[in-house]
Amino acid sequence: MKGKAYAELKKRVYKRDSGMCQKCYRWLPLTESGVFNVFTCAHLCHIKSKGSGGSDTEENTYIGCFKCHIVNGHLKWRGIDNDQL
């Protein structure tokens, strides 16, 4: 999923999750002055990764901050834990 459909999914999930990271519960903006900042804005994260057969659906996604998305998501999925950073 890309483009407008992905943006609409992210907006729905952002609204459902009240703009808060579902791991550390920090509030995040969707954008800053209309621009996505990878370090400070909300990320659309997958419960079951797309690489493991997960899909781009509301049931399989949640809002996460940069740190939680990378450390608890991508790096954990690749077998790297927080102590190795």
C-alpha distances in whole Angstrom, upper triangle without the diagonal:
4,7,9,7,6,9,11,9,11,14,15,15,17,19,19,20,23,21,23,22,22,24,27,26,26,25,23,22,18,20,23,24,21,20,18,20,19,22,23,20,18,15,12,13,13,16,15,14,11,14,16,14,12,9,7,10,13,15,13,13,16,17,19,21,21,23,22,19,20,23,23,19,18,22,23,21,22,26,27,28,29,33,32,31
4,7,6,5,8,10,10,11,14,15,15,17,19,20,21,23,21,23,22,23,25,27,27,26,25,22,20,17,17,21,22,18,17,15,18,17,21,21,18,17,14,12,14,15,18,18,16,13,16,18,17,15,12,10,13,15,18,16,15,17,17,19,20,20,23,22,19,20,24,23,20,19,23,24,22,23,27,28,29,30,33,32,30
4,6,5,6,9,10,11,12,15,16,16,19,20,21,22,20,23,22,24,26,28,27,26,24,21,19,16,16,19,19,15,15,14,17,17,21,21,18,17,15,13,16,17,21,21,19,17,19,22,20,19,16,13,15,16,19,18,17,18,18,20,21,21,24,24,20,22,26,25,22,22,25,27,25,26,30,30,31,32,35,34,32
4,5,5,6,9,10,11,12,14,15,17,18,20,21,19,22,22,24,26,28,27,26,24,21,19,15,15,18,19,15,15,15,18,19,22,22,18,17,16,14,17,18,21,22,21,19,22,24,22,20,16,13,14,15,19,18,17,18,18,20,21,22,25,25,22,24,27,27,24,24,27,29,27,29,32,32,33,33,37,36,34
4,5,5,6,9,10,11,12,14,16,17,18,20,19,21,21,22,25,27,26,26,24,21,19,16,17,20,21,18,18,16,20,20,23,22,19,17,15,13,15,16,19,19,18,16,20,21,19,17,13,10,11,12,15,15,14,16,16,19,21,22,25,24,21,23,26,25,22,23,26,27,25,27,31,31,32,33,36,36,34
4,5,5,6,9,10,11,12,14,15,16,18,16,19,18,19,22,24,23,23,21,18,17,13,15,18,19,16,16,14,17,16,19,19,16,14,12,9,12,13,16,17,15,14,17,19,17,15,12,8,10,11,14,13,11,13,13,16,18,18,21,20,17,19,23,22,19,19,23,24,22,24,27,28,29,29,33,32,30
4,5,5,6,9,10,10,12,14,15,16,14,17,17,19,21,23,22,21,19,16,14,10,12,15,16,13,13,11,15,15,18,17,14,12,11,10,13,15,18,19,18,17,20,22,21,18,15,11,12,12,16,15,13,13,13,15,17,17,21,20,18,20,23,23,20,20,24,25,24,26,29,29,30,29,33,33,31
4,5,5,6,9,10,11,12,14,15,14,17,18,19,22,24,22,22,19,17,15,12,14,17,18,15,16,14,18,18,21,20,16,14,13,11,14,15,18,20,19,18,22,23,21,18,15,11,11,11,14,15,13,13,13,16,18,20,23,22,20,22,25,24,22,23,26,27,26,28,31,31,32,32,35,35,33
4,5,5,6,8,10,11,12,14,13,16,16,16,19,21,20,20,18,17,16,12,15,19,20,17,17,15,18,18,20,19,16,13,12,9,11,12,15,16,16,15,19,20,18,15,12,8,7,7,11,11,9,10,11,14,17,18,21,20,17,20,23,21,19,20,24,24,23,25,28,29,29,29,33,33,31
4,6,5,6,9,10,10,12,10,13,13,14,17,19,17,17,15,13,12,9,11,15,17,14,14,12,15,14,17,16,12,9,8,6,9,11,14,16,16,15,19,20,19,16,13,10,10,9,12,12,9,9,8,11,13,15,18,17,14,17,20,19,17,18,22,22,21,24,27,26,27,26,30,30,28
4,6,5,6,9,10,10,9,12,14,15,18,20,18,17,14,13,11,8,11,14,16,13,14,13,16,16,18,16,12,10,11,9,13,15,17,19,19,19,23,24,23,19,17,13,12,10,14,14,11,11,10,13,15,17,20,19,17,20,23,22,20,22,25,26,25,27,30,30,30,29,33,33,31
4,5,5,6,9,10,10,13,14,15,18,20,18,18,16,15,14,11,14,18,19,17,18,16,19,19,21,19,15,12,13,10,13,14,16,18,19,19,23,23,22,18,15,12,10,8,11,13,10,10,10,14,16,19,22,20,18,22,24,22,21,22,26,26,25,28,30,30,30,30,34,34,32
4,5,5,6,8,8,10,11,11,14,16,15,15,14,13,13,11,14,18,20,18,18,16,18,17,19,17,14,10,10,8,10,11,13,15,16,17,20,21,20,16,14,11,9,6,9,10,7,6,7,11,14,16,19,16,15,18,21,19,17,19,23,22,22,25,27,27,27,26,30,31,29
4,5,5,6,5,8,9,10,14,15,13,13,10,9,9,8,11,15,17,15,16,14,15,15,16,14,11,8,9,8,11,13,15,18,18,19,23,23,23,19,17,14,13,10,13,13,10,8,6,9,12,14,17,16,14,18,20,19,18,20,23,23,23,26,28,27,27,26,30,30,28
4,5,5,6,9,12,12,16,17,14,14,12,11,11,10,13,16,18,17,18,17,18,19,20,17,14,11,13,12,14,16,17,21,21,22,26,26,25,21,19,16,14,11,14,15,12,10,9,13,15,18,20,19,18,22,24,22,21,23,26,26,26,29,31,31,30,29,33,34,32
4,6,8,9,11,11,15,16,13,15,13,13,14,13,17,20,22,20,21,19,21,21,21,19,16,13,14,12,14,15,15,18,20,21,25,24,23,20,18,15,13,9,11,13,11,9,9,13,15,19,21,18,18,21,23,21,20,23,26,25,25,28,30,30,29,28,32,33,32
4,5,6,8,7,11,12,10,11,10,11,12,12,15,18,21,20,20,18,19,18,19,16,14,11,12,11,12,14,14,18,19,20,24,24,23,19,18,16,14,11,12,13,10,7,7,10,12,16,17,15,15,19,20,18,18,20,23,22,23,26,27,27,26,25,28,30,28
4,5,9,10,13,13,10,10,8,9,10,11,14,17,19,18,19,18,19,19,19,16,13,11,13,13,15,17,18,21,22,24,27,27,27,23,22,19,17,14,15,17,14,11,9,11,13,17,18,17,17,21,22,20,20,23,25,25,26,29,30,29,28,27,30,32,30
4,7,9,12,12,9,8,6,6,7,7,11,13,16,15,16,14,15,15,15,12,10,7,10,11,13,16,17,20,21,22,25,26,26,22,21,18,17,14,16,17,13,10,7,9,10,13,15,14,14,18,19,18,18,21,23,23,24,27,28,27,26,24,28,29,27
4,6,9,8,5,5,4,6,9,10,13,15,18,18,18,16,16,15,14,12,10,8,10,11,12,15,16,19,20,22,25,25,25,22,21,19,18,15,16,16,13,9,7,7,8,12,13,12,12,16,17,16,16,19,21,21,22,25,26,25,23,21,25,26,24
4,5,6,5,5,6,7,10,11,14,16,20,20,19,16,15,14,13,11,10,7,8,10,10,13,13,17,17,20,22,22,23,20,20,18,17,15,16,15,12,8,5,4,5,9,10,8,9,12,13,12,13,15,17,17,18,21,22,21,19,18,21,23,21
4,6,5,8,9,11,14,14,18,20,23,23,22,19,19,17,16,15,14,11,11,11,10,11,11,15,16,19,21,21,22,18,18,17,16,14,14,13,10,7,6,6,8,12,12,9,10,13,14,11,12,16,17,16,17,21,21,21,19,18,21,23,22
4,6,8,11,12,16,17,19,21,25,25,23,20,19,17,16,15,15,12,12,12,11,12,12,15,16,19,21,21,22,19,20,19,19,17,16,15,12,9,9,7,8,11,10,7,9,12,11,9,10,14,15,14,16,19,19,18,16,14,18,20,19
4,6,9,11,15,16,19,20,24,24,23,20,19,17,15,14,14,12,13,15,13,16,15,19,19,23,24,24,26,23,23,22,22,20,19,18,16,12,11,8,8,11,9,7,10,13,12,11,13,16,17,16,18,21,21,19,17,15,18,20,19
4,6,9,13,15,18,19,22,23,22,19,18,17,16,14,13,11,13,14,14,16,16,20,21,24,26,26,27,23,24,22,21,19,19,18,15,12,10,9,9,12,12,10,13,15,15,14,16,19,20,19,21,24,24,23,20,19,22,24,22
4,6,10,13,15,16,19,20,19,17,16,15,13,11,11,10,12,14,15,18,18,22,22,25,27,27,28,25,25,23,23,20,21,20,17,13,10,9,8,11,11,10,13,15,15,15,16,19,20,20,22,25,25,23,21,19,22,24,22
4,7,10,12,13,16,17,17,15,14,15,13,10,9,8,12,14,15,18,19,23,23,25,28,28,29,25,25,22,22,19,20,20,17,13,10,9,9,12,13,13,14,17,18,17,18,21,22,23,24,27,28,26,24,22,25,27,24
4,6,9,10,13,14,13,11,11,11,10,7,6,5,9,12,14,17,19,22,22,23,26,27,28,24,23,21,21,18,20,20,16,13,9,8,7,10,12,12,13,15,17,17,17,19,21,22,23,25,27,25,24,22,25,26,23
4,5,7,10,10,10,9,9,11,11,7,5,6,10,12,15,19,21,24,23,24,27,28,29,25,24,21,21,19,21,21,17,14,11,11,10,12,15,15,15,18,20,20,20,21,23,25,25,27,29,28,27,25,28,29,26
4,7,10,8,9,7,9,10,12,9,5,5,8,10,13,17,19,22,21,22,25,26,26,23,21,18,18,16,19,19,15,13,10,11,11,12,16,16,15,17,20,20,19,20,23,24,25,27,29,28,27,26,29,30,27
4,6,5,5,5,7,9,11,9,6,8,10,12,16,19,22,25,23,24,26,28,28,25,24,20,21,20,23,22,18,16,13,13,12,13,17,18,16,18,21,22,21,22,24,26,26,28,30,29,28,27,30,30,27
4,5,5,6,7,10,11,8,7,10,13,16,19,23,25,28,27,27,29,32,32,29,27,24,25,23,26,25,22,20,16,16,14,14,18,19,19,20,23,24,23,24,26,28,29,30,32,30,30,28,31,31,28
4,6,8,10,14,14,12,11,14,16,19,22,26,29,31,30,30,32,34,34,31,29,26,27,25,29,28,24,22,19,19,18,18,21,23,22,24,26,28,27,27,29,31,32,33,35,34,33,31,35,35,31
4,7,10,13,15,13,11,13,15,17,20,23,27,29,27,27,29,32,31,29,27,23,24,23,26,26,22,21,18,19,17,18,21,23,21,23,26,27,25,26,28,30,30,32,34,33,33,31,35,34,31
4,6,10,12,11,9,11,13,15,19,22,25,27,25,25,27,30,30,27,25,22,23,23,26,25,21,20,17,17,16,15,19,20,19,20,23,24,23,23,25,28,28,29,31,30,30,29,32,31,28
4,6,9,8,6,8,9,12,15,18,22,24,22,22,24,26,27,24,22,19,21,20,23,22,18,17,14,14,12,12,15,17,15,16,20,21,19,19,21,24,24,25,28,26,26,25,28,28,25
4,6,6,5,9,10,13,15,19,22,24,22,22,24,27,27,25,24,21,23,22,25,23,19,18,14,13,11,10,13,15,14,14,17,19,18,18,20,22,23,24,26,24,24,22,26,25,22
4,6,6,8,8,11,13,16,19,21,19,20,21,24,25,22,22,19,21,21,23,21,17,16,13,11,9,7,10,12,11,11,14,16,15,14,16,19,19,20,22,20,21,19,22,22,19
4,6,9,9,13,14,18,20,22,21,22,23,25,27,24,24,22,24,23,25,22,19,17,14,11,8,5,8,11,10,10,13,15,15,15,16,18,20,20,22,20,19,17,20,20,17
4,7,9,13,15,18,21,23,22,23,25,27,28,25,25,22,23,22,24,22,19,16,12,10,7,7,9,12,12,13,15,16,17,17,19,21,22,23,25,23,22,19,22,23,20
4,7,10,12,16,19,21,20,21,23,25,26,23,22,19,20,19,21,20,16,13,10,9,7,8,11,12,11,13,16,17,16,17,19,21,22,23,25,23,23,21,24,25,22
4,7,9,13,15,18,17,19,21,23,23,20,19,16,17,15,17,16,12,10,6,6,5,7,11,11,9,12,15,15,14,15,18,19,20,22,24,22,22,20,24,24,22
4,6,10,13,15,14,15,17,19,19,16,16,13,14,14,15,14,10,8,6,5,6,7,10,9,7,10,13,13,11,12,15,16,16,18,21,20,20,19,23,23,20
4,7,10,12,11,12,15,16,16,13,12,10,11,10,12,10,6,6,5,6,9,10,13,11,8,11,14,13,11,12,16,16,16,18,21,21,21,20,24,24,22
4,7,9,8,10,13,14,14,11,11,9,11,10,11,8,5,5,6,6,9,10,12,9,6,10,12,10,8,9,13,13,12,15,17,18,18,18,22,22,20
4,5,5,7,10,10,11,7,8,8,9,9,9,6,4,6,9,9,13,13,15,12,9,12,13,11,8,10,13,13,11,14,17,18,18,19,23,23,22
4,6,9,11,10,11,8,9,10,10,10,8,5,6,7,10,11,14,15,16,12,11,13,14,11,9,11,14,12,11,15,16,17,17,19,22,23,22
4,7,8,7,7,5,8,10,11,12,10,6,8,11,14,14,17,18,18,15,13,14,15,12,10,11,14,12,10,13,15,17,18,20,23,23,23
4,5,5,7,5,8,9,11,13,12,9,9,12,14,14,16,16,17,14,12,13,14,12,9,9,12,11,8,11,14,16,17,19,22,22,21
4,5,5,4,6,8,11,13,13,10,11,14,16,16,19,18,19,17,14,15,17,15,12,11,14,14,11,13,16,18,20,22,25,24,24
4,6,7,9,12,15,17,17,13,14,17,19,18,20,19,20,18,15,15,17,16,12,11,13,13,10,11,14,16,19,21,24,23,23
4,6,9,12,14,17,15,12,14,17,19,19,21,21,21,19,16,17,18,16,12,12,14,13,10,12,14,17,19,21,24,23,24
4,7,10,12,15,14,11,13,16,19,20,23,23,23,21,18,19,20,18,15,15,17,17,13,15,18,20,22,25,28,27,27
4,7,9,11,10,7,9,13,16,17,20,20,21,19,16,17,19,16,13,14,17,16,13,16,18,20,22,24,27,26,26
4,6,9,9,7,8,12,15,17,20,20,22,20,17,19,21,18,15,16,19,19,16,18,21,23,24,26,29,29,29
4,7,8,7,7,10,13,15,18,19,21,19,16,18,20,19,15,16,20,20,17,20,23,24,25,26,30,30,29
4,5,5,6,10,13,15,19,20,22,20,17,20,22,20,17,18,22,21,19,22,25,26,27,28,31,31,31
4,5,5,8,10,14,17,19,21,19,17,20,22,19,17,19,22,22,20,24,26,27,27,27,31,32,31
4,6,8,12,15,18,20,22,19,17,20,21,18,17,19,22,21,19,23,25,26,26,27,30,31,30
4,7,11,13,17,18,19,16,14,17,18,16,13,15,18,17,16,19,21,22,22,24,27,28,27
4,7,9,13,15,16,14,11,15,16,14,12,14,17,17,15,19,21,22,21,22,26,26,25
4,6,10,13,14,11,10,14,15,13,11,14,17,17,16,19,21,21,21,21,24,25,24
4,7,10,12,10,9,12,14,13,12,14,17,17,17,20,22,21,21,20,24,24,23
4,7,8,6,6,9,11,10,9,12,14,14,15,18,19,18,17,16,20,21,19
4,6,5,6,8,10,10,11,12,14,15,17,18,20,18,17,15,19,20,17
4,6,5,6,8,10,10,11,12,14,15,16,18,16,15,14,17,17,15
4,5,5,6,8,9,10,10,12,14,15,16,14,12,10,14,14,12
4,6,5,5,7,9,10,10,12,14,15,13,12,10,14,15,13
4,6,6,5,7,9,10,11,13,14,13,13,12,16,16,14
4,6,5,5,6,8,10,10,12,10,10,10,13,13,11
4,6,6,5,6,9,10,10,8,7,6,10,10,9
4,7,7,5,8,10,10,9,8,8,12,13,12
4,6,5,6,9,10,10,10,11,14,14,14
4,6,5,6,9,9,10,11,15,14,13
4,5,5,6,5,7,8,11,10,10
4,5,5,5,6,8,11,11,11
4,6,7,9,12,15,14,15
4,6,9,12,14,12,13
4,6,10,11,10,12
4,7,8,7,8
4,6,6,7
4,5,6
4,6
4
